[in-house]
Amino acid sequence: MAYARGGAQGTVELNWLESFDDNQLVALIGEAVSSNYALEQERARLAQAEQLVVIVRADRFPELDVSLGGTRRGFDDAGGNRVTVNSFDAGVDLLWQIDLWGKLSKTQQAAQLAFAAQQARLDGTARDLAIATASSVFRVMEARQLQQVAQRRLDNAIESHDIVASGYRQGLNDALDLYLARNQMERQQANLAEQQQLVVEAIADLQLALARYPDGKMLLEGELPIVTDPVPVGLPSELLTRRPDLQEAWLNLLSADAELAAAHKARFPSLSLVGGGGVASVEFADLLDGDGATWSMLGNLSQPLFDSGRLAAREEQALQRVRAAEQQYLGLVYSAFAEVENAISQSSSLAERYESFQEAEKNAHAALSLALEQYRRGLVAYTTVLESQRQAFDAEVTVVQLRNLLLQNRLSLYQALGGGFSAGY
């Protein structure tokens, strides 16, 4: 079954980063995944989950303890003489809980599944970070291109002001035109200052992803790329195995199910083997002679009879965790489908808008040139020039913004499809 809103057919690109063919972008994403603080936290959590597997696995093996002790006791004998007695002992104790019903194996399985879920979480966090870093790079490029538009807008306003001022001095233009031209020039000066600040903030956001100090100063080459190749979307069923967040939720569900099985088996009888051996001597040097050696071995079978409902409550608690994990997984699956569907339809809408505004930009700049020429000849009012300037530069701004939106949509679609990258983490 294909997606309801269409989309390009074909196999999903597993390495979306290659489609941009941008070494700078690859380098920045590589820096992010090797330095980002959030990703380091997930690596630490993965290490914790790995050690938990070691801990619960150890419960399935015998526990062996070695002890060494010594005492000195003094007392008075019947004759009133002071007597001191030394006693030394060494022992080995063995405790082994037999996994009679598989409770310990289920606990180990739950820990292993939780570890695998954390690995999927790390993978998903790295992919999300790569997408976010690319998104920040494109926002910086957009902000800088919009700053260039703002600069051209100011330059155009200054040029128009000079034309109006020259005509005013010659008695050809009204004072109203001069005031309007001055107002336009000041407004564009303020607009440029605002856009310069937006560039600094965009760079600072990118620096945070790279774990750099956010001083807002960074050399970034190039402009927003134009990528027109369609993104193959594959089949909806493929999301279940390709998206790390869905894999994480599925593995967490399996882990919760294993914990439920362990909680149920905890209500059955348990069998333990307890063994011990040791030697005792009044002289420390004689401990290894073998004299006075003792040993014991016994089995212990216990069955919970009355615990005020504690074990039953733990099983019910585990059951509810399974049910919650099931609903979480189903919710994520349908959300994943919705993300892909929305990204597909948005892609088509943005492409149409971008094409239309490219034509609008050409027409608006042609109209601006004509309006300026006609104003010089006294054929139109200056308000016509102002309106032509507004439409021309607004169209230029919109084209830049739509180009960025197309890239952001492309990233969102890659992310929704579960595409990866090869920058390494």
C-alpha positions as CSV (number, residue, x, y, z in Angstrom):
1,M,0.0,0.0,0.0
2,A,1.4,3.4,-1.0
3,Y,1.0,6.7,0.8
4,A,-2.4,8.4,0.4
5,R,-1.0,11.7,-0.7
6,G,1.3,10.3,-3.3
7,G,5.0,10.9,-3.2
8,A,7.8,9.8,-5.5
9,Q,8.1,6.0,-5.9
10,G,11.3,4.2,-5.2
11,T,13.6,3.1,-2.4
12,V,14.2,5.5,0.4
13,E,17.6,7.1,0.4
14,L,19.3,5.7,3.5
15,N,22.0,8.4,3.4
16,W,20.1,11.6,2.8
17,L,23.2,13.7,3.5
18,E,24.7,12.7,0.1
19,S,21.9,14.2,-1.8
20,F,23.1,17.7,-0.9
21,D,26.6,17.1,-2.1
22,D,28.0,19.6,0.4
23,N,31.3,19.0,2.1
24,Q,30.8,21.9,4.5
25,L,27.4,20.4,5.6
26,V,29.0,17.0,6.1
27,A,31.8,18.5,8.2
28,L,29.4,20.5,10.4
29,I,27.2,17.5,11.1
30,G,30.2,15.4,11.9
31,E,31.3,18.0,14.4
32,A,27.8,18.1,15.9
33,V,27.5,14.3,16.5
34,S,31.0,14.1,18.0
35,S,30.6,17.1,20.4
36,N,26.9,17.7,21.1
37,Y,26.0,17.6,24.8
38,A,22.6,15.9,24.3
39,L,24.2,13.1,22.3
40,E,26.8,12.6,25.0
41,Q,24.0,12.2,27.5
42,E,22.5,9.4,25.4
43,R,25.9,7.7,25.1
44,A,26.2,7.8,28.9
45,R,22.7,6.3,29.3
46,L,23.6,3.6,26.8
47,A,26.6,2.7,29.0
48,Q,24.4,2.6,32.1
49,A,22.0,0.2,30.3
50,E,24.9,-2.0,29.3
51,Q,26.1,-2.3,32.9
52,L,22.5,-3.2,34.0
53,V,22.7,-6.1,31.6
54,V,25.9,-7.3,33.3
55,I,24.3,-6.8,36.8
56,V,21.1,-8.9,36.1
57,R,23.1,-11.5,34.2
58,A,25.3,-12.0,37.2
59,D,22.2,-13.0,39.3
60,R,22.0,-16.2,37.2
61,F,25.4,-17.4,38.3
62,P,26.6,-18.7,41.7
63,E,27.9,-16.1,44.2
64,L,31.1,-17.1,45.9
65,D,32.4,-15.2,49.0
66,V,35.7,-15.8,50.8
67,S,36.0,-14.8,54.4
68,L,39.0,-14.6,56.8
69,G,38.6,-13.8,60.5
70,G,40.5,-13.9,63.8
71,T,39.6,-13.4,67.4
72,R,41.5,-13.1,70.7
73,R,39.7,-13.8,74.0
74,G,41.0,-13.5,77.5
75,F,39.7,-15.0,80.7
76,D,40.8,-16.1,84.2
77,D,41.0,-19.9,84.8
78,A,40.0,-21.7,88.1
79,G,43.4,-21.0,89.5
80,G,43.1,-17.3,88.9
81,N,45.6,-17.3,86.1
82,R,45.0,-15.0,83.1
83,V,44.5,-17.1,79.9
84,T,44.5,-15.7,76.4
85,V,43.1,-17.8,73.5
86,N,43.5,-17.0,69.8
87,S,41.2,-18.3,67.1
88,F,41.5,-18.0,63.4
89,D,39.1,-19.2,60.7
90,A,38.8,-19.0,56.9
91,G,35.7,-19.9,54.9
92,V,34.2,-20.1,51.5
93,D,30.4,-19.5,51.1
94,L,28.4,-20.4,48.0
95,L,25.0,-19.1,47.2
96,W,23.2,-20.1,43.9
97,Q,19.6,-19.3,43.1
98,I,18.4,-21.9,40.6
99,D,16.4,-20.3,37.8
100,L,13.7,-22.9,38.3
101,W,10.9,-21.0,36.4
102,G,12.9,-18.8,34.2
103,K,12.4,-15.6,36.3
104,L,16.0,-14.6,36.2
105,S,16.3,-15.3,32.5
106,K,13.2,-13.1,31.8
107,T,14.8,-10.3,33.9
108,Q,18.0,-10.6,31.9
109,Q,16.0,-10.5,28.7
110,A,14.2,-7.4,29.8
111,A,17.5,-5.7,30.5
112,Q,18.9,-6.7,27.1
113,L,15.9,-5.4,25.3
114,A,16.1,-2.1,27.3
115,F,19.7,-1.9,26.2
116,A,18.7,-2.4,22.6
117,A,16.0,0.2,23.0
118,Q,18.6,2.7,24.3
119,Q,20.8,1.9,21.3
120,A,17.9,2.8,19.0
121,R,17.3,6.0,21.1
122,L,21.0,6.9,20.6
123,D,20.6,6.3,16.8
124,G,17.5,8.4,16.7
125,T,19.0,11.2,18.7
126,A,22.0,11.3,16.4
127,R,19.7,11.4,13.3
128,D,17.6,14.1,14.8
129,L,20.7,16.1,15.7
130,A,22.0,15.8,12.1
131,I,18.7,17.0,10.7
132,A,18.6,19.9,13.3
133,T,22.2,20.9,12.4
134,A,21.4,20.9,8.7
135,S,18.3,22.9,9.4
136,S,20.3,25.4,11.4
137,V,22.8,25.7,8.6
138,F,20.1,26.5,6.1
139,R,18.5,29.1,8.5
140,V,21.9,30.8,8.7
141,M,22.1,30.9,4.9
142,E,18.6,32.2,4.7
143,A,19.3,34.9,7.3
144,R,22.4,36.1,5.4
145,Q,20.6,36.1,2.1
146,L,17.8,38.1,3.6
147,Q,20.4,40.5,5.0
148,Q,21.7,41.0,1.5
149,V,18.1,41.7,0.3
150,A,17.7,44.2,3.2
151,Q,21.0,45.9,2.1
152,R,19.8,46.1,-1.5
153,R,16.5,47.4,-0.2
154,L,18.3,50.2,1.6
155,D,20.5,50.9,-1.3
156,N,17.5,51.3,-3.5
157,A,15.8,53.5,-0.9
158,I,18.9,55.8,-0.8
159,E,19.0,55.9,-4.6
160,S,15.3,56.8,-4.8
161,H,15.8,59.5,-2.0
162,D,18.6,61.0,-4.0
163,I,16.5,61.2,-7.1
164,V,13.6,62.8,-5.2
165,A,15.9,65.2,-3.4
166,S,17.5,66.3,-6.7
167,G,14.1,66.9,-8.3
168,Y,12.9,68.8,-5.2
169,R,15.9,71.1,-5.4
170,Q,15.0,71.8,-9.0
171,G,11.4,72.4,-8.1
172,L,10.2,69.3,-9.9
173,N,9.0,67.3,-6.9
174,D,6.8,68.1,-4.0
175,A,8.0,68.2,-0.3
176,L,5.7,65.2,0.4
177,D,7.7,63.0,-2.0
178,L,10.9,64.0,-0.2
179,Y,9.4,63.2,3.2
180,L,8.2,59.8,1.9
181,A,11.6,59.0,0.5
182,R,13.3,59.9,3.7
183,N,10.8,57.8,5.7
184,Q,11.4,54.9,3.4
185,M,15.2,55.2,3.8
186,E,15.0,55.2,7.6
187,R,12.7,52.3,7.6
188,Q,15.0,50.2,5.5
189,Q,18.0,51.2,7.7
190,A,16.0,49.8,10.7
191,N,15.1,46.7,8.7
192,L,18.7,46.0,7.9
193,A,19.7,46.4,11.6
194,E,17.0,43.9,12.5
195,Q,18.1,41.4,9.9
196,Q,21.7,41.7,11.0
197,Q,20.6,40.7,14.5
198,L,18.7,37.7,13.1
199,V,21.9,36.5,11.4
200,V,23.7,36.7,14.7
201,E,21.0,34.7,16.5
202,A,20.8,32.1,13.7
203,I,24.6,31.6,13.9
204,A,24.4,31.3,17.7
205,D,21.8,28.5,17.4
206,L,24.0,26.6,15.1
207,Q,27.0,27.0,17.4
208,L,25.0,25.5,20.3
209,A,24.3,22.4,18.2
210,L,28.1,22.2,17.5
211,A,28.9,22.6,21.2
212,R,30.7,25.9,20.5
213,Y,30.5,29.1,22.4
214,P,27.5,31.0,20.9
215,D,29.2,34.3,20.1
216,G,27.3,34.7,16.8
217,K,30.4,34.8,14.8
218,M,31.1,32.0,12.3
219,L,32.4,31.7,8.8
220,L,29.8,29.9,6.7
221,E,30.2,29.7,2.9
222,G,27.6,29.4,0.2
223,E,23.9,30.2,-0.3
224,L,20.8,28.1,0.0
225,P,21.1,25.1,-2.4
226,I,18.4,24.4,-4.9
227,V,17.7,20.6,-4.8
228,T,14.9,19.6,-7.2
229,D,15.2,15.8,-7.3
230,P,12.1,14.2,-5.8
231,V,12.5,12.2,-2.5
232,P,11.5,8.5,-2.9
233,V,9.1,7.7,-0.1
234,G,9.0,3.9,-0.3
235,L,6.1,2.0,1.5
236,P,4.5,2.9,4.8
237,S,5.2,-0.5,6.3
238,E,8.9,0.1,5.9
239,L,8.8,2.8,8.6
240,L,8.4,0.2,11.3
241,T,11.9,-1.1,10.8
242,R,13.6,2.1,9.6
243,R,12.6,4.7,12.1
244,P,14.7,4.5,15.3
245,D,11.9,6.0,17.5
246,L,9.5,3.2,16.4
247,Q,12.2,0.6,17.0
248,E,12.9,2.1,20.5
249,A,9.2,2.0,21.3
250,W,8.8,-1.6,20.1
251,L,11.8,-2.8,22.1
252,N,10.6,-1.0,25.2
253,L,7.3,-2.8,24.7
254,L,9.1,-6.2,24.5
255,S,11.2,-5.3,27.6
256,A,8.0,-4.4,29.5
257,D,6.5,-7.8,28.5
258,A,9.6,-9.6,29.7
259,E,9.4,-7.7,33.0
260,L,5.7,-8.8,33.3
261,A,6.7,-12.4,32.8
262,A,9.4,-12.0,35.5
263,A,6.9,-10.4,37.9
264,H,4.5,-13.3,37.3
265,K,7.2,-16.0,37.9
266,A,8.3,-14.2,41.1
267,R,5.1,-15.6,42.7
268,F,6.3,-19.2,42.2
269,P,8.5,-21.2,44.6
270,S,12.2,-20.4,44.5
271,L,15.1,-22.8,44.9
272,S,18.4,-21.8,46.3
273,L,21.6,-23.8,47.0
274,V,23.7,-22.8,49.9
275,G,27.2,-24.2,50.5
276,G,30.0,-23.5,52.7
277,G,33.4,-24.7,53.7
278,G,36.2,-23.6,56.0
279,V,39.0,-24.3,58.4
280,A,39.7,-23.1,61.9
281,S,42.9,-23.0,64.0
282,V,44.3,-21.4,67.1
283,E,47.4,-20.5,65.0
284,F,47.2,-18.4,61.9
285,A,50.0,-20.3,60.3
286,D,48.1,-23.6,60.7
287,L,45.0,-22.5,58.7
288,L,46.4,-24.1,55.5
289,D,47.2,-27.5,57.1
290,G,43.8,-28.9,56.4
291,D,43.1,-29.9,59.9
292,G,39.7,-28.8,61.3
293,A,38.2,-28.4,57.8
294,T,34.4,-28.4,57.6
295,W,31.9,-28.1,54.8
296,S,28.1,-28.0,54.3
297,M,25.6,-28.0,51.4
298,L,21.9,-27.5,51.6
299,G,19.0,-26.7,49.3
300,N,16.3,-24.2,50.2
301,L,12.9,-24.2,48.6
302,S,10.6,-21.3,49.6
303,Q,7.1,-20.3,48.5
304,P,5.6,-16.9,49.3
305,L,2.4,-17.5,51.4
306,F,1.4,-14.0,52.7
307,D,2.9,-10.7,51.5
308,S,-0.1,-8.4,51.9
309,G,-0.5,-8.5,48.1
310,R,2.9,-7.1,47.3
311,L,3.8,-9.6,44.6
312,A,0.4,-9.4,43.0
313,A,0.6,-5.6,42.9
314,R,4.0,-5.8,41.3
315,E,2.6,-8.1,38.6
316,E,-0.4,-5.8,38.0
317,Q,2.0,-2.8,37.9
318,A,4.1,-4.6,35.2
319,L,0.9,-5.4,33.3
320,Q,-0.1,-1.8,33.2
321,R,3.3,-0.8,32.0
322,V,2.9,-3.2,29.1
323,R,-0.5,-1.7,28.2
324,A,1.0,1.8,28.4
325,A,3.9,0.7,26.1
326,E,1.4,-0.8,23.6
327,Q,-0.5,2.4,23.4
328,Q,2.6,4.5,23.1
329,Y,3.9,2.3,20.3
330,L,0.6,2.5,18.4
331,G,0.4,6.3,18.8
332,L,3.9,6.7,17.5
333,V,3.2,4.5,14.5
334,Y,0.2,6.6,13.4
335,S,2.1,9.8,14.1
336,A,4.9,8.6,11.9
337,F,2.5,8.0,9.1
338,A,1.0,11.4,9.5
339,E,4.4,13.1,9.5
340,V,5.2,11.5,6.1
341,E,1.8,12.3,4.6
342,N,2.0,15.9,5.7
343,A,5.6,16.3,4.5
344,I,4.6,14.9,1.1
345,S,1.6,17.2,0.6
346,Q,3.6,20.2,1.9
347,S,6.4,19.5,-0.6
348,S,4.0,19.8,-3.5
349,S,2.4,22.9,-2.2
350,L,5.8,24.6,-1.5
351,A,7.1,23.7,-5.0
352,E,4.0,25.4,-6.6
353,R,4.4,28.5,-4.4
354,Y,8.1,28.8,-5.1
355,E,7.6,28.6,-8.9
356,S,4.8,31.2,-8.8
357,F,6.8,33.6,-6.6
358,Q,9.9,33.3,-8.9
359,E,7.7,34.7,-11.7
360,A,6.2,37.3,-9.3
361,E,9.8,38.4,-8.4
362,K,10.7,38.9,-12.1
363,N,7.5,40.9,-12.8
364,A,7.8,43.0,-9.6
365,H,11.4,44.1,-10.4
366,A,10.4,44.9,-14.0
367,A,7.5,47.0,-12.6
368,L,9.9,48.8,-10.2
369,S,12.3,49.7,-13.0
370,L,9.4,51.0,-15.1
371,A,7.9,53.0,-12.1
372,L,11.2,54.7,-11.5
373,E,11.6,55.6,-15.1
374,Q,8.1,57.0,-15.3
375,Y,8.5,58.9,-12.1
376,R,11.6,60.6,-13.5
377,R,9.5,61.7,-16.4
378,G,6.7,62.9,-14.2
379,L,4.2,60.3,-15.4
380,V,3.4,58.7,-12.0
381,A,3.2,59.7,-8.4
382,Y,6.0,58.7,-6.0
383,T,3.6,56.5,-4.1
384,T,3.6,54.3,-7.2
385,V,7.4,53.9,-6.8
386,L,7.1,53.1,-3.2
387,E,4.4,50.4,-3.9
388,S,6.6,49.0,-6.7
389,Q,9.6,48.8,-4.3
390,R,7.6,47.1,-1.6
391,Q,6.2,44.5,-4.0
392,A,9.6,43.8,-5.7
393,F,11.5,43.3,-2.5
394,D,8.7,41.5,-0.7
395,A,8.7,39.0,-3.6
396,E,12.5,38.6,-3.3
397,V,12.2,38.0,0.4
398,T,9.5,35.4,-0.1
399,V,11.5,33.6,-2.8
400,V,14.4,33.3,-0.3
401,Q,12.1,32.1,2.5
402,L,10.4,29.6,0.2
403,R,13.7,28.2,-0.9
404,N,14.6,27.6,2.8
405,L,11.1,26.1,3.4
406,L,11.7,23.7,0.6
407,L,14.9,22.6,2.2
408,Q,13.3,22.4,5.6
409,N,10.5,20.3,4.2
410,R,13.0,18.0,2.5
411,L,14.8,17.5,5.8
412,S,11.5,16.9,7.5
413,L,10.6,14.3,4.9
414,Y,14.0,12.5,5.3
415,Q,13.5,12.5,9.1
416,A,9.9,11.2,8.8
417,L,11.0,8.4,6.5
418,G,13.8,7.4,8.9
419,G,16.7,8.2,6.6
420,G,20.2,8.1,8.1
421,F,23.6,9.6,7.3
422,S,27.2,8.5,7.3
423,A,28.9,11.3,9.3
424,G,29.6,8.8,12.0
425,Y,28.7,8.9,15.7
